[in-house]
Amino acid sequence: MSAKIHVSRVGKTFGTSQRQGGLVTALEDVDLMVRSGEILVLVGPSGCGKSTLLDLIAGLATPTSGEILLDGRRITGPGPDRSLVFQQYALFPWRTALGNVEFALEAAGVPRADRPRRARHYLALVGLSGAEDRYPHQLSGGMKQRVAIARSLSGDPDVLLMDEPFAAVDAQTREMLQDELLSIWAATRKTILFITHSIDEALYLGHRVAVMAARPGRVIDMFDVPFAGHGGTDDLRSRPEFGQLRHHIWKQLRPQAAA
């Protein structure tokens, strides 16, 4: 696979109050390559800069040092080729599921007559056919996140950036959403960069798993997932190779979590 995203020696420093020391280095010399059409999962302790890195790739912030390339071109700001999915759904409560997806299409300049058809297509892709006319308060947490994913997909971005999108739902719904995401990836082959605290989730979803160190954040290891593309096999987590790789990643993370 060719490189879709190339993060090269990226650093990010934030200013703080003088009492707090003046500067905080969130990221330092981060090198990362995301292949076209893969799901790459980032895991690391809280505060290691995972979300900061995602913001830089999204173009919502600028690196203090280094550069980030998308298809060989330097990222200098947000663009329609990237879309973000957050932990919080951020749906408009006064719009239906269909209306929330149509809003993204409106912002993208899609003609009014084309919006309902395209919005229904993406809601169907996330398994929400029949729920188009429901308002957010009528949807479960998992359904709200599906609407958020449909909205992010509706602009047909090359890259989907997902910041702990399933962390706010219960365990059973989380596993269902993981399978939904794998189905979406199989249908679209989008490049996905996914952040999670869960090693199990990382191994279930990812083609590769990148481990980040505690602040200042940097990538300290990369693991190929040999059973990637399992197609949502229910018993994957019980396989010996799943447990062995999980333990190996935990050995890398444990000292970072204690740092």
Secondary structure, 3 states (H helix, E strand, C coil): CCEEEEEEEEEEEEECCHHHCCEEEEEEEEEEEEECCCEEEEECCCCCCHHHHHHHHHCCCCCCEEEEEECCEECCCCCCCEEEECCCCCCCCCCCHHHHHHHHHHHCCCCHHHHHHHHHHHHHHCCCCCCCCCCHHHCCHHHHHHHHHHHHHCCCCCEEEEECCCCCCCHHHHHHHHHHHHHHHHHHCCEEEEECCCHHHHHHHCCEEEEECCCCECEEEEEECCCCCCCCCCCHHHCHHHHHHHHHHHHHHHHHHCC
